Amino acid sequence: MKKLTIVKIGGHIVDDQQKLQLVLKQFSSIKGLKLLVHGGGKKASQISLQMGVIPKMVEGRRITDAESLKITQMVYAGLINTNIVAKLQSLKCNAFGMNGADGNSILAIKRPIKKIDYGYVGDVTKVNANNINQLLAIGIVPVFCALTHDAHGQILNTNADTITAELGIGLSQVFEINLVYCFEKKGVLKNLNDDNSIISHISKETYLNLKSEKIIADGMIPKIDNALDALNRGVQNVFIIKYDELQEFKKEEKPGTRISL
């Protein structure tokens, strides 16, 4: 079974052109089949404020009303995605910008209202692995932004960590999947103020304990929730690493934090 590396980069990296250039350079040098997913929530929040729309978050997840969705589409699929694709092309990486509606690649349903109304937020129902596989087979490197669709004309905002996990799950029948979440820290930390307090391995039990102790909180919660879900549903390996350590990922001794069941 061929290996496929799926890398996710967060909004803090996307907004810093120096960091972005470094991680894209390292990503482009990864051998074999690869795919990139990017966030952009920080930039979307910044532009929302400039336009007088106040962003709303609950446990690291964005509330997306109609006005917020318009801004999210402009920022994710327009500004950020095209910028990343152009930079990868300059690095001789044959990148192809995508959202979930392109090629009917990622289908979702609008999240039902329970305790919280998330608005136009989509929960993934299907990944069209066949279409994505065809792109990979002809040497294209898909670059997904954090948008999906419902097959009835509605674009939905979906957490980029979730999209990363769902792509891994959907493609795990065809490939051996390495999911790599890149962000600004060296991994999951015991102490956010100490970059060397890396937790090298987190199991489901460890995660629940760390979450109850508030050591893991906010945006890290959906990241690890998605990682564990991916492992439960066919993904072989999940890592959370610092953005500048992708080149170290080739080594046997992996950097950052490994997630397991």
C-alpha positions as CSV (number, residue, x, y, z in Angstrom):
1,M,0.0,0.0,0.0
2,K,1.4,3.4,-1.0
3,K,2.0,6.1,1.6
4,L,0.1,9.4,1.6
5,T,1.2,12.3,3.8
6,I,-1.5,14.7,4.7
7,V,-0.3,17.9,6.3
8,K,-2.4,20.6,8.0
9,I,-1.1,24.1,8.7
10,G,-2.9,26.5,11.0
11,G,-3.9,30.1,10.7
12,H,-1.0,31.4,12.8
13,I,1.4,29.9,10.2
14,V,-0.6,31.1,7.3
15,D,-0.6,34.7,8.5
16,D,3.2,34.8,8.9
17,Q,4.8,34.9,5.5
18,Q,8.2,33.8,6.7
19,K,6.8,30.8,8.6
20,L,4.5,30.0,5.7
21,Q,7.4,30.0,3.2
22,L,9.5,27.7,5.4
23,V,6.8,25.2,6.0
24,L,5.8,25.1,2.3
25,K,9.4,24.6,1.3
26,Q,9.7,21.7,3.6
27,F,6.3,20.3,2.5
28,S,7.3,20.5,-1.2
29,S,10.4,18.4,-0.4
30,I,8.3,15.5,1.1
31,K,8.8,12.5,-1.1
32,G,5.9,10.5,-2.5
33,L,2.2,11.4,-2.5
34,K,1.1,14.4,-0.4
35,L,-1.8,16.6,0.3
36,L,-2.1,19.9,2.2
37,V,-5.0,21.4,4.3
38,H,-4.9,24.9,5.6
39,G,-6.8,26.9,8.2
40,G,-7.2,30.6,8.2
41,G,-9.4,31.5,11.1
42,K,-7.0,34.1,12.4
43,K,-7.1,36.1,9.2
44,A,-10.8,35.6,8.8
45,S,-11.3,37.0,12.3
46,Q,-9.0,40.0,11.5
47,I,-10.9,40.8,8.3
48,S,-14.3,40.2,10.1
49,L,-13.4,42.8,12.7
50,Q,-12.3,45.3,9.9
51,M,-15.8,44.7,8.3
52,G,-17.6,45.2,11.6
53,V,-18.5,41.5,12.1
54,I,-17.4,40.3,15.5
55,P,-16.1,36.6,15.4
56,K,-17.7,34.1,17.8
57,M,-15.9,31.0,19.1
58,V,-16.9,28.1,21.5
59,E,-14.3,25.6,22.6
60,G,-12.0,26.5,19.7
61,R,-14.8,26.2,17.2
62,R,-16.1,29.0,15.1
63,I,-19.8,30.1,15.0
64,T,-20.6,31.0,11.4
65,D,-23.6,33.1,10.6
66,A,-24.5,34.3,7.1
67,E,-22.2,37.3,7.1
68,S,-19.3,35.4,8.7
69,L,-19.7,32.7,6.0
70,K,-19.2,35.3,3.2
71,I,-16.0,36.5,4.8
72,T,-14.8,33.0,5.5
73,Q,-15.3,32.1,1.8
74,M,-13.4,35.1,0.6
75,V,-10.5,34.6,3.0
76,Y,-10.2,30.8,2.9
77,A,-10.9,30.0,-0.8
78,G,-9.7,33.3,-2.2
79,L,-6.9,35.1,-0.4
80,I,-5.2,32.3,1.5
81,N,-5.7,29.3,-0.8
82,T,-4.5,31.0,-4.0
83,N,-1.6,32.5,-2.1
84,I,-0.5,29.1,-0.9
85,V,-0.9,27.4,-4.3
86,A,1.1,30.2,-6.0
87,K,3.9,29.7,-3.5
88,L,4.0,26.0,-3.9
89,Q,4.1,26.3,-7.7
90,S,7.1,28.5,-7.3
91,L,8.7,25.6,-5.4
92,K,8.0,23.3,-8.3
93,C,5.2,21.6,-6.4
94,N,2.2,21.0,-8.7
95,A,-0.4,22.4,-6.3
96,F,-4.1,22.5,-7.1
97,G,-6.3,24.7,-4.9
98,M,-9.6,23.1,-3.7
99,N,-12.5,23.4,-1.4
100,G,-15.0,20.6,-0.7
101,A,-17.3,21.6,-3.5
102,D,-14.6,21.2,-6.2
103,G,-15.0,17.8,-7.8
104,N,-17.6,17.1,-5.2
105,S,-14.7,16.1,-3.0
106,I,-16.0,16.7,0.5
107,L,-19.7,16.5,1.3
108,A,-21.2,17.8,4.6
109,I,-24.4,18.5,6.4
110,K,-25.2,21.7,8.3
111,R,-24.6,20.9,11.9
112,P,-28.0,20.3,13.8
113,I,-28.7,22.7,16.6
114,K,-28.3,21.0,20.0
115,K,-26.9,23.1,22.9
116,I,-25.1,25.5,20.5
117,D,-26.2,26.8,17.1
118,Y,-23.0,26.8,15.1
119,G,-24.7,28.4,12.1
120,Y,-23.3,27.5,8.6
121,V,-20.9,24.9,10.0
122,G,-20.7,21.5,8.2
123,D,-20.1,18.1,9.6
124,V,-18.5,15.9,7.0
125,T,-20.6,13.0,5.6
126,K,-18.5,11.8,2.7
127,V,-15.0,12.2,1.1
128,N,-14.9,11.4,-2.6
129,A,-11.7,9.4,-2.3
130,N,-11.8,8.2,-5.9
131,N,-11.7,11.8,-7.4
132,I,-8.9,12.8,-5.0
133,N,-7.0,9.7,-5.8
134,Q,-7.2,10.4,-9.5
135,L,-5.6,13.8,-8.9
136,L,-2.8,12.3,-6.9
137,A,-2.2,9.7,-9.5
138,I,-1.4,12.3,-12.2
139,G,1.0,14.2,-10.0
140,I,-1.3,16.9,-8.6
141,V,-0.9,18.0,-5.0
142,P,-4.4,19.0,-3.7
143,V,-4.5,22.0,-1.4
144,F,-7.7,22.1,0.6
145,C,-9.2,25.1,2.4
146,A,-11.6,24.6,5.3
147,L,-14.9,24.7,3.2
148,T,-17.3,21.9,2.4
149,H,-20.7,21.8,0.6
150,D,-24.0,20.0,1.1
151,A,-24.7,19.1,-2.6
152,H,-27.7,21.5,-2.6
153,G,-25.7,24.7,-3.3
154,Q,-24.7,25.6,0.2
155,I,-21.1,26.1,1.2
156,L,-20.3,25.2,4.8
157,N,-17.5,26.2,7.1
158,T,-15.8,23.1,8.5
159,N,-13.0,22.9,11.0
160,A,-9.7,22.4,9.2
161,D,-8.5,19.8,11.7
162,T,-11.8,17.9,11.0
163,I,-11.2,18.1,7.2
164,T,-7.7,16.8,7.6
165,A,-8.9,13.8,9.7
166,E,-11.8,13.1,7.3
167,L,-9.6,13.2,4.3
168,G,-7.2,10.7,6.0
169,I,-10.1,8.4,6.9
170,G,-11.6,8.6,3.4
171,L,-8.3,7.8,1.7
172,S,-7.1,5.2,4.3
173,Q,-8.7,2.4,2.2
174,V,-6.3,3.2,-0.6
175,F,-3.2,4.5,1.2
176,E,-1.2,4.2,4.4
177,I,-1.9,7.6,5.9
178,N,0.4,9.8,7.9
179,L,-1.6,12.8,9.3
180,V,0.7,15.6,10.4
181,Y,-0.8,18.7,12.2
182,C,1.7,21.6,12.0
183,F,1.4,24.6,14.3
184,E,3.5,27.1,16.2
185,K,4.5,24.9,19.2
186,K,6.9,21.9,19.3
187,G,4.0,19.5,20.0
188,V,1.4,19.2,22.8
189,L,2.9,20.9,25.8
190,K,2.4,20.3,29.6
191,N,3.1,24.0,30.1
192,L,2.2,26.5,27.4
193,N,5.0,28.8,28.6
194,D,7.7,26.1,28.3
195,D,8.4,25.0,24.7
196,N,10.4,22.1,26.0
197,S,7.6,20.5,28.0
198,I,6.6,18.4,25.1
199,I,4.3,15.4,25.7
200,S,5.9,12.9,23.2
201,H,3.0,10.5,23.3
202,I,-0.7,10.9,24.0
203,S,-3.1,8.0,24.2
204,K,-6.9,8.4,24.5
205,E,-6.7,7.8,28.3
206,T,-3.9,10.3,28.7
207,Y,-5.8,12.9,26.7
208,L,-9.0,12.6,28.8
209,N,-6.9,13.0,32.0
210,L,-5.0,16.1,30.6
211,K,-8.3,17.6,29.3
212,S,-9.9,17.2,32.8
213,E,-6.9,18.9,34.3
214,K,-7.2,21.8,31.8
215,I,-3.7,21.1,30.5
216,I,-5.2,20.5,27.1
217,A,-7.9,23.1,26.2
218,D,-9.3,25.4,23.6
219,G,-8.1,24.8,20.0
220,M,-6.1,21.7,20.9
221,I,-9.3,19.9,21.9
222,P,-10.8,19.6,18.4
223,K,-7.3,18.8,17.1
224,I,-6.9,15.7,19.3
225,D,-10.6,14.7,19.1
226,N,-10.2,14.5,15.3
227,A,-6.9,12.7,15.6
228,L,-8.4,10.0,17.8
229,D,-11.4,9.7,15.6
230,A,-9.1,9.3,12.5
231,L,-7.1,6.5,14.3
232,N,-10.4,4.8,15.2
233,R,-11.5,4.8,11.6
234,G,-8.5,3.6,9.7
235,V,-5.7,6.2,9.8
236,Q,-2.4,4.6,10.7
237,N,-0.4,7.5,12.2
238,V,-1.1,11.0,13.6
239,F,1.5,13.5,14.7
240,I,1.3,17.1,16.1
241,I,4.6,18.9,15.4
242,K,6.1,22.4,15.0
243,Y,5.8,23.9,11.5
244,D,9.5,24.0,11.0
245,E,10.0,20.3,11.8
246,L,8.5,18.7,8.7
247,Q,11.9,17.9,7.4
248,E,12.7,16.1,10.7
249,F,9.5,14.0,10.1
250,K,11.4,11.9,7.6
251,K,13.6,10.5,10.4
252,E,12.8,7.4,12.4
253,E,12.7,9.4,15.6
254,K,9.7,11.6,14.9
255,P,9.4,15.1,16.4
256,G,6.5,16.5,18.4
257,T,3.6,14.5,19.8
258,R,2.4,11.1,18.5
259,I,-1.3,10.4,19.1
260,S,-2.5,6.8,19.6
261,L,-5.6,5.0,20.8
